Amino acid sequence: MSEREDFLRVAGLAREASATLAPLPRAAKDAALHAIADALLAHVPEIVKANGADVAAARENGISEYMIDRLSLDEGRIKAIAAAVRKVAALPDPVGEVVRGTVLPNGLELRQIRVPMGVVGMIYEGRPNVTVDAAALCLKSGNAVLLRGSSSAYNSNTALVRIMQDALAGTQVPADAVQLVPGTTRESAKHLMRARGLVDVLIPRGGASLINSVVEESTVPVIETGVGNCAVYVDAAADLDMAVDIVINAKTQRPSVCNAAETLLVHRDIADAFLPRILAAFQDKGVTVHGDERVRAYSDAVVPATEDDWYAEYLSLDIAARVVDSLEEAAAHIRKYGSGHTEAIVTDSQQAARRFIATVDSAAIMVNASTRFTDGEEFGFGAEIGISTQKLHARGPMGLPELTSTKYVVTGEGQLRG
């Protein structure tokens, strides 16, 4: 059987499973999720062993330690993944929710209700926890899922999908509702991107090259998730102690993720007071600052920023920094170089906060809080399937409602159109 034939086989199984899954009641879906969580905990050694093979191969291939951190699973992380699955089970079921309803003048009762998408495809890099997060969210929202992770996590993903399928076999949810796309070649990903008619929506999650490739090459409708060139703007009216804490957390708490800060913008009026403090704090944390001339004047450790630095999603202990003359200049910088993911303003001025919110067009705006909070779990959505930076259908962290479509149900008493 060719790779394409193998893909069509599993895609067909997922399609059939979606029809069985869609009408299931919440209790059946929740029971299935708890079975998955139990199975993950029961198979920790197996998962760790499979992941260890992936991590060893990644190190042999010279993958950075930041990316290896995203790839790695240990007992603690597996327990956290299982706990996230249980959190999804505890969330309200979006399927059947009435989005709006009315009685028309002719007596027809009109309701718009949430329904599953059908089959959701996922193409993602590195992080095997996404395999379980995506499956849990899709099952809870009544969708089957086709998972295509990166080759670097293939052993981990194979083990995780097998464990989830075995767990589902003892529930009302069909085991075929969770499928791993066969193969590790680029062609296997293309099979998923070209599966229009079998796959209802495709969600890419990873770096810019992956996302652009999926958006440009897919014939399946795509919900575009974006890279995270997130900026923190320290306003003239900022509390400087708070600003230092927020910037350090946003950059260093976990630098390899999309909601970590990559750009620092500092108002000129507080540059003299703030920049020496934050540059010293960066140095203590091992952060390399790529600065403009005004930032470089405060420390010889700052390296010159290039045009590419302003666009960069470093995913490492690097940050681009510049001094701006106004909030409007900060907003203009973000419009030109930002990715539309998350931006933060640190200020004690309500007027400045309102202007920043109104002029910066990103999926999430933080006021006096770290960019690291843009996350489905932190927002109370349970695990997220991705963070959308587009403006159609879904924007920001995507939880259960974003994995549904709607249908109109019209109930009458024999009305005829004249």
Disulfide bonds with the S-S distance in Angstrom:
none
